[in-house]
Amino acid sequence: ENIERLKKYLEEIGWEPGKSKYPKVNKEVVKDLTRVEGVNIHVARILAKKGGISSVKELAESGIDELAKKTGYSKSRISRWVENAKKLLESITVA
């Protein structure tokens, strides 16, 4: 009985065996975004898939409110990532 209820619940939420909850994204995009302090692999995937961000430059130039709506992350977190992306870009151009 419990197994049947669990199967029904999993079907309702759209769970599939072996399916990751994180979207698949180009590895180079993930590698680039994870250079930003505070952005890990999972965050990079969400930013790329849901937010449409494919580079550090795009993250640095993105709108915080819009990105928050698209990804579900808080504005304060996104604001930190955007600032860190800007700092990273500045350090690259200075070097």
LINZIZI-V599235 format. One record per backbone hydrogen bond with DSSP energy under -0.5 kcal/mol. CO is the residue of the C=O (numbers start at 0). NH is the residue of the N-H. E is the energy in kcal/mol with one decimal. If there is no record, write none. Layout:
CO_NH_E + CO_NH_E
This chain:
0_4_-2.0 + 1_5_-2.5 + 2_6_-2.6 + 3_7_-2.2 + 4_8_-2.5 + 5_9_-2.7 + 6_10_-2.0 + 7_11_-2.1 + 8_12_-1.9 + 9_13_-0.6 + 9_14_-2.2 + 10_13_-0.6 + 15_18_-1.9 + 17_19_-0.5 + 25_29_-1.9 + 26_30_-2.7 + 27_31_-2.3 + 28_32_-2.7 + 29_33_-2.2 + 31_34_-1.4 + 32_35_-1.6 + 35_38_-2.1 + 37_39_-0.7 + 39_43_-2.8 + 40_44_-2.1 + 41_45_-2.0 + 42_46_-3.0 + 43_47_-2.4 + 44_48_-3.0 + 45_49_-2.2 + 45_50_-1.3 + 46_52_-2.1 + 47_51_-0.8 + 54_58_-1.9 + 55_59_-2.6 + 56_60_-1.6 + 57_61_-0.6 + 58_61_-1.0 + 62_66_-2.3 + 63_67_-2.2 + 64_68_-2.0 + 65_69_-2.2 + 66_70_-2.4 + 67_71_-2.3 + 73_77_-2.3 + 74_78_-2.6 + 75_79_-1.9 + 76_80_-2.3 + 77_81_-2.8 + 78_82_-2.4 + 79_83_-2.7 + 80_84_-2.3 + 81_85_-2.2 + 82_86_-2.3 + 83_87_-2.2 + 84_88_-2.3 + 85_89_-2.4 + 86_90_-2.3 + 87_91_-1.7 + 88_92_-2.1 + 89_93_-1.9 + 90_94_-1.5
